[in-house]
Amino acid sequence: HIADLSGALSIEELKALISLLNLFVSSDTGPVHMAEAFGIPTVDVLGAVDERETFLSGPRSRAVFAPDRGRPELHVMSAAIYDEAEVRRQNDLVTVQMVVAEVEDLLKTVNLAKEEQNNIN
């Protein structure tokens, strides 16, 4: 099931909802970090954001950005200075297919880990 609750929840409600999920996909790194804190597998759609500054890499996390975007335009420590057209260009390079591919890969990884854990027990 998919739900778009953009702007509909308080921070506390968002944390409570995220804690119940099996997988979290977002282009907002704040909620992605919340999901990671709860141990929820995440797909972070970064687009123009520099993945080296925000992405928490690990076996239960994926980042989506176009590898041919060039130098990332958005940076955490200089978020007020950017070229809006370049941000849009880099974000537009990310396709639905790219996000779906990362979701599918992450689900395979998570399911394999569950199977391995079940075989140990």
C-alpha positions as CSV (number, residue, x, y, z in Angstrom):
1,H,0.0,0.0,0.0
2,I,1.2,3.5,-0.8
3,A,0.1,6.7,1.0
4,D,1.0,10.3,0.2
5,L,0.7,12.2,3.5
6,S,2.8,15.2,2.5
7,G,2.1,18.0,5.0
8,A,-0.7,16.1,6.7
9,L,1.1,14.9,9.9
10,S,2.8,16.4,12.9
11,I,6.4,15.3,13.5
12,E,5.2,13.0,16.3
13,E,2.5,11.5,14.1
14,L,5.1,11.1,11.3
15,K,7.5,9.3,13.7
16,A,4.7,7.0,14.9
17,L,3.7,6.1,11.3
18,I,7.2,5.5,10.1
19,S,7.9,3.2,13.0
20,L,5.1,0.9,11.7
21,L,6.3,0.6,8.1
22,N,8.1,-2.2,6.3
23,L,9.9,0.2,3.8
24,F,10.1,3.9,3.5
25,V,10.7,5.9,0.3
26,S,11.2,9.7,0.5
27,S,12.9,12.6,-1.1
28,D,13.1,14.4,2.3
29,T,16.2,13.3,4.2
30,G,14.8,14.2,7.7
31,P,12.1,11.5,7.6
32,V,14.5,9.1,6.0
33,H,16.8,9.5,9.0
34,M,13.8,8.8,11.3
35,A,13.1,5.6,9.4
36,E,16.7,4.5,9.6
37,A,16.7,5.2,13.4
38,F,13.7,2.8,13.6
39,G,15.6,0.2,11.5
40,I,13.1,0.6,8.6
41,P,14.7,-0.1,5.2
42,T,14.9,3.2,3.3
43,V,15.1,4.5,-0.3
44,D,16.3,8.1,-0.3
45,V,15.5,10.0,-3.5
46,L,18.4,12.5,-3.5
47,G,18.2,14.0,-7.0
48,A,20.5,17.1,-6.7
49,V,21.5,16.5,-3.0
50,D,25.1,15.4,-2.4
51,E,24.8,11.8,-1.2
52,R,28.2,12.0,0.6
53,E,26.7,14.6,3.0
54,T,23.3,13.1,3.9
55,F,23.0,9.5,3.0
56,L,23.5,6.8,5.7
57,S,24.7,3.9,3.6
58,G,24.2,0.4,4.7
59,P,22.6,-2.9,3.7
60,R,19.1,-1.6,4.4
61,S,19.5,1.8,2.7
62,R,19.5,2.9,-0.9
63,A,20.1,6.3,-2.5
64,V,18.7,7.4,-5.9
65,F,20.3,10.0,-8.0
66,A,21.3,10.1,-11.6
67,P,25.0,9.0,-12.0
68,D,25.4,11.3,-14.9
69,R,24.1,14.4,-13.2
70,G,27.5,15.9,-12.7
71,R,28.5,17.6,-9.5
72,P,25.6,17.6,-7.0
73,E,24.1,21.1,-6.8
74,L,22.6,20.9,-3.2
75,H,24.9,20.8,-0.2
76,V,23.9,20.6,3.5
77,M,26.4,23.2,4.7
78,S,25.6,25.7,1.9
79,A,21.9,25.1,1.3
80,A,21.1,28.8,0.6
81,I,23.5,29.0,-2.4
82,Y,22.4,27.0,-5.4
83,D,21.3,27.3,-9.0
84,E,17.6,26.5,-9.1
85,A,17.6,25.5,-12.7
86,E,20.4,23.1,-12.1
87,V,18.7,21.6,-9.1
88,R,15.6,21.0,-11.2
89,R,17.7,19.5,-14.0
90,Q,19.4,17.1,-11.6
91,N,16.1,16.1,-9.9
92,D,14.4,15.6,-13.3
93,L,17.1,13.1,-14.2
94,V,15.8,10.7,-11.5
95,T,13.1,8.5,-13.0
96,V,10.3,6.4,-11.5
97,Q,12.0,3.4,-12.9
98,M,15.3,4.2,-11.0
99,V,13.3,4.5,-7.8
100,V,11.4,1.2,-8.4
101,A,14.7,-0.6,-9.2
102,E,16.2,0.5,-5.9
103,V,13.0,-0.5,-4.0
104,E,13.0,-3.9,-5.7
105,D,16.8,-4.4,-4.9
106,L,16.3,-3.4,-1.3
107,L,13.3,-5.7,-0.9
108,K,15.4,-8.6,-2.2
109,T,18.2,-7.8,0.2
110,V,15.9,-7.5,3.2
111,N,14.0,-10.7,2.3
112,L,17.2,-12.6,1.8
113,A,18.4,-11.4,5.2
114,K,15.1,-12.6,6.8
115,E,15.4,-16.0,5.1
116,E,19.0,-16.4,6.4
117,Q,17.9,-15.4,9.9
118,N,15.0,-17.9,9.7
119,N,17.4,-20.7,8.6
120,I,19.7,-19.9,11.6
121,N,16.8,-20.2,14.0
